[in-house]
């Protein structure tokens, strides 16, 4: 099962933007605060990188296994472009109950999308994780704000993922069939 064709790093605008921003900030710290502060930040960042790396790897592995374990037909039936409101509700429920941070959720959302979920359901999934997040509500919000606040915030947030998913489906864009047809077309090599 071949994945989507990856863009070379030197043509990835997002990567280049972050790279330029990082190098610029590093130069700014070095000029303003000197080598000691620059080296300390570099060490702290290395520790952060080593802490985050296993989480990113785990999220990507989960997403890869999901793509293999969940048949495309099942994903398409439950949260694909023909799944209707039911698909948006299923995606919202999944996004609301799946625990984890962005390093888990975004690879899972990508795997679902590449396995047949339409953009409306994918957006509902991500939005539910962001706005409802039951795990976060229980672990964090409940202890800080109390039950009444958490229940009110959750109830107010419930329609948001559905509305976002509906909006995504109404906007013009490419369908699953169009994306599949594009994958079958031969792609010209860079420089042709």
N, C-alpha and C positions, 0 to 999 in steps of 0.2 A: 504494500500500500504506500504509494509515493505521496509525500506531503506537498504543500504548496511550494512553488519555486521561491527561493529566498533571494532577496536583493543583496548584492555585494555591499559590504560595510561602507565603502567609499561613496556609494550612491544613496545611502540611507540617511535622509535629511534629519530625522529625529536623533539618530546616533550622532551625526556630525554636530548638531546643535548642542547636545549635551557635552560632547567632547570639547567644543570651543568654549562653552560656558565653564567647564571644569578647569581647563588649562588657564583660562583668563582669571578665574578665582584663585587658582594656585599661585599664579604670578603675582596677583594682588596681595595675597597673604605674605608671600616671600618678601616683596618689596616693602610692605608696611610693617611686618612683624619680625622678619628675619628668619634665618635657617632653623633655629630651635623650635619656633612655633610651627613652621612649615613641616618639619620632621615629625612633631607630635601629632599633627592632624593626619599626616600620612600613616603613622602607626595606628591611630584610632580608626581610620578608614579601613586599614587592612584587617583589623579585628572585626569590624562591622561586616566587611565582605565575607570573611570566614564564617561569621554567624549566619548570614543571609543565604550563602551558597547552598547549604543542605536543604533549606526550605524551598528555594527555587527549584532545585533538582527534584525534590519530592513532588512538588506541584506539577512539574513537567512530566514526570514518570506517571503520576496518577492520570493526567490528561492523555498520555500516550496509551495507557492500558484501557482507559475508557473508550477510546476510539476503536480499539480491537474488540473489547468485550460487548459493546453496545452495537448491535447491527444497525446499519444506516436506515433500514426500513422502519425499525422500531422508533428510532429517534425522530425520523420524519413524520411518522404517524402521530406521535405524542406531542412534539413541539415543532413540527415542520410548518411550511407555509400554508398547508391545507388543514391545520389542526384547529383553526378558529380560536374562539375565546377559551376553549378548554386548554389549548396549548399555552396560552398566556397564563392561565391559572396554574397549570402544572409547573411552568418555568418560574413563576413567582413563588410558589410553595418551595420548590427546590432551592432557589436563591435565598429564601428566608431562613431555611433550616440548616443549610450546609455551613459548618463552621470553617474558620480559616481566614487568613489574610489575603491580600491581593496576590501573593505569590502562589496561592492555591487556587483562588477563584478565577483569575484570568486565564490560566492554562486550561482549567475545566471548561470555562465558557468558550474558549477557542476550540477545544475538542468537540464540544456539543455542536458548535456552528459548523465545523468541518465534517461532522457526522450527519448532518441533515437538518439541524435546527435552523429556522429562519431567523432573520435579523430581529424581528419583533420579539420572538421568544428569547433570543439571546440578550437583547436589551432588557427585557422584563426580568430575566435571571440576574443580571448584574445589578439592575436597579433595586430589586428586592433585597439582594445582599447588602447594598449600600444603605437603603432606607429602613428596612425592617430588621434584618439581622438578629434573629431570636437569640442566638448564642451570645452575641455581644450585649444584647439587652439584659439577659439574665446575669451574665458575669460582671458587667460594668455598670450599666445604667441603673439597674435595680438597687445596687448598693449606694450609688450616689444620689439618685433622685426619688427612689421609692416606687411602690407598685402603681399608685394612681397616675403618676406622671408617665411611667413606662407604658401602661395600658393605653392612655390617651394618645401618646406619640405613635404607638404602634397602630392603633385604629385609624388615626389620621393618615398614616403612611400607606395603609393597605391598598388604596386604589392607584397610587402613584406608579408602581411597576406596570400595571395593566394599561394605564393611560399612555405611558411611554412606549410600551409594546405596540399598542394600537396606532400611535402616531408614526412609529417606525414602519409599520406595515402600509400606512397610507401614503407615505412619501415615495416618490418615484425611485426606483432602483432595480437592480438586476435580480431576477428570480433564480431559484436553485437550478432550474432547467437551463437557463442562460449561462450560469457559471459552469455547469457540467459540460455544455457544448463548447465553451471556451477552453476547457481542459483538454478536449479532444483535438483541438486545432494545433497544428505544429507551430511552435514559437520560433521566431527568428532569433538567431544568436546575436549577442551584442557585437556591434560593428558591421552588421550586414546592411 
